[in-house]
C-alpha cells in the first residue's frame, strides 16, 4: 500500500471560548480559556496531493468574529501547493469552517458524502439551531459544483487513492466523514469534527454542536478501529496538535507533520 505524508495547516484561531462552549456535559469543567484552532490538511505523496477541507473566508471571519491568522490560499501556497492545481479536495462536512473558499480550487473534484449534501439542503436547515454553523453561500457554491459535474459523491466508505479512504460517521452533521491515510507510522485518521478535541473522545464528553449524539459516540469507536491506536487519531480543532507534532521546517509551528510520531502529551 502506498504511504503518504500528512500535514495539519493552521489558518485561524478562536480564543474567546471556555470549556462550557466546547463540551456538552458541564460537570467538573474549569472556566478558563479553551481556544479552537482551525486547520486544513494536506495529504501528499510524490507529486500527488489531496487537500482535506477548505476553511473559511475573510468575509465569514468578520461575520462570525473569528481571527484569520493567514488566508487559506496563502497557507497552501506557502506550503508549496497551488490550489489551482489540486485535483482532489475532500470536504469532511459542509459547516462554514470546513467548506468555504471553494473558489480557490477551480480544477478540483470535491469528495462529499451523499447524506451531507442532502442534510445541508433539506428540511433540517429550516431550524436555526442546526443551520447556524452552515454558510448558505458555501452550500450554494457546492450545489453549483454539482451542476458542473465536479462533485464525487460517496455513500459510506470509499477509497479515493491507494492508501487514502473516506468513512462516513455522521454525528456532528448527518454526513460527516473521516479520512484514513496510510503513513510510515501506520494509519492516521483525520477525525475532523467527529472530535473537536482529544478530550471529547477521552472523557466521553461531546462537542455541543451535534446532530446525532449516538452517531457521534459510535464515530469515536469507528475512529479507533480505523486508526488502530489512539495516537493516530487527529481531532479537528485541538491546539494540542501543534504542540505534540513536529513542526514543518520554516512554518514556525503553524504547520505540523502528522505522519511523524507525536510527543507524549502531558
N, C-alpha and C positions, 0 to 999 in steps of 0.2 A: 504494500500500500504506500502511496506517495505521502511524504511528510511535508508539512508546511510550517512557516513561521507565522506567529500571530502577535499583533501589537494592539494595545489599547491607546488611543489618542484622545487626550482630554482637550475639549474646546470651550467648556463653560463650567461655571460653578454657582451654587446657590447656598449662601451662608446662613440665610435667615430661616433656619429650621431647627426644631428641637426634636427630641425623641417622640414627643406626643404627635408630631406631624408624620412620623415615619414608621410607627408601629401600631397595629390595630388594638392590641390589649395594652391598657395604660398602667397596669400594676408594676410597681418597683422600677419605674423608669426615671432616670435623672432628667432634669430640665435644662441641662447645659446644651450648647450648640451641637447639632448633628447635621453637618452640611452634606450636600449632594454634589458629587462630581458628575459631569456629563461627558460621555465618550462616544466616539465612533471607533470601529475596529477594522483593522486591515489584515487580511489573510493572504500571504504571499509565498510563492514557490517558483524560483527561477524568474521568468518574465511574466508569469501569470499572477493576477491579483484579484481578489474578491473583497469588496467593501461591505461591511455589515452596518446598517443604519446610516442615516444621513443628517442627524442632528436637527437643530432648529435655526431659523434665520434671525437676523438682527431685528426685523420687524416683530417677530414673536417674542424676542427677548425684551424689547421695550414694552410690549403689551402685557407681558407676564412678570415684569420686574425680575428678569434673570440677567446674569452677568456673563457675557461672552468674553472669554479671555483672548480668543483668536478665532476668526471665522473658519468654518469647517473647510472651505475650499483652500484657504491658506495653510491650515494644518496638514491637509493631504499633500499639497504641493511641496511643503517643506519637508515632508517625509519622503518625497520622491515619486508620488503618484499624481498623475494628471487626471483629474476627474473626467475630463472629456474623453479619455482613452479607456476608462474602466468599462469592461463588458458585462460584468455581473455584480449586482447590488442586492443584498438580502435585506429586506425590511422585516424586522422581527415582529413589529406591530405598528399600527398607524397613529399612535399618540404623537403629539406635536414635536416632542424632543427626540423622536426616532425617525420621523418621516418628512421632515422639512427639507428644503434645499434640493428637491428632486431635479430642478432645472440645471444643477451643476453637472448632471450626468446625462448628457444628450444622447449618448450612444449605448447606454446600458440597458440590459434587461433587469427588471425588478422582480425578485422572487418573493412571493407573498402567499400566505395560506388563503384558500377559498373562504374559510369561515371568518377571517379578519375583514376581507372586503365586504362580505355580507353583513357583518356586525357593524362596520363603520358607515354603512349606507342604509341600514334597516331600522326597524321600529324602536330599537333601544336608544337611538340618537335623538329621539323626541324628549328624553329625560335629561335635564341639565346636570344632574348628579353623575351621569355616565358620560355625557358628551363633552364635559368641560375640559378634559385632557386631550381632546382632538382639536385640530385646527381645520375648519371646513375647507379652506383653500388648499391645504395639503391633500385632503381626501379628493377634492375635485381634480387636482393635478394627477393623482393616481388613476382616477376614472379616465382622464384624457389619455394616460399612458395605456390603459386597457384598450381603448378605441384605436390607438396607434399600434396595437399588437406588440407592446413592449413589456407586458406583464406575463411572467411564468407562474401559473397558479399551481399550488400543491395542496394535496389532501392528506395530511398526516406526515409520515416520514418520507424523505426523499433524499437521494444522493445527487448533488449538483456538480460535483467534481470528485475525482478519485481522492478519497481521504477527507471530504467535506460533505456533511449531511445535515439536513434540517429535520426538526422534530417538533410537531405541534404539541403544546401542553395546555394552552388556554390559561384560565385563572385570572390573571391581571386584566387581560382582554380575552374575548372568545377565541381569537385566532393567533394568540401569541405563540411564536416558535423560537426554539433554541437552536444553536449551531454547534455541531460537534466537529472538531478539527483534529486530524491525526498530526501529531508533532513528535519531535525526537524524545520527549519525556512521557509520551503516551497521549491518549485522547484528552483534549482540552474542550470544555463545554462553556461556550458563551451563553450564560443563562439569561442575559438581558434582564427584563423586568419580572422574570419568574422569581427573582430575589433581588431587591434593590441593594441590600447589604448582606454581608456574611451573617450578621446576627439574625436576620429574618429567618433563615433556614436553621441556624444553630439553636435558636431559642424557640422555634416553632411559633414565632410572632410575626404575622404577615405585615407587609406594607398595606396601608389602609385603602388605597385605590385598588379595588378588586371586584371583578365581575362575578367570579365563581370561586368562592373560598375553598370548597373541596377540590376543585380543579387545581388551584394554586398549590395546595398541600401535596397532591399527587404529582405535580410538576417537580417539586423538590425531590421526591423519590425517583422520578424519572431522570433528573439531572445526575443523581448519584449513580444510578445504573449505567448511564451513558459514559460518565467520566471514570468510574471505577475507583476514584479516590477523591476525597473532599477538596484536596489542594489543587485539583484540576478543574474546579468549578469557579467561574468568574462571575460575580454579581454585577448588576448593571450600573450601579451608581456609587459604589463604596470608595471613599478616598483612600481606604487601606490598600487598595490595589496598587496605587502608585508608590506606596511605602514599602511594599514587600517584593515587588518585581523589579528586575534590573532595568535601569533607565537606558533608553536608546541613545547612542552617542550623539552629543550636541543638542539634545532636547531639553536639558535642564529638568529632567524628571517628568515632563509633560507627556512623554510617550514612553511606554514600558513594554518589555518583551514578555509575553505570556507563555511562550514556548520554552522559556528557561525556568529553572526551578525557583520558587519564591523563598524568601527568608521566612523563618518561623515567625508567627505572629505573637506579639506579647500577650 
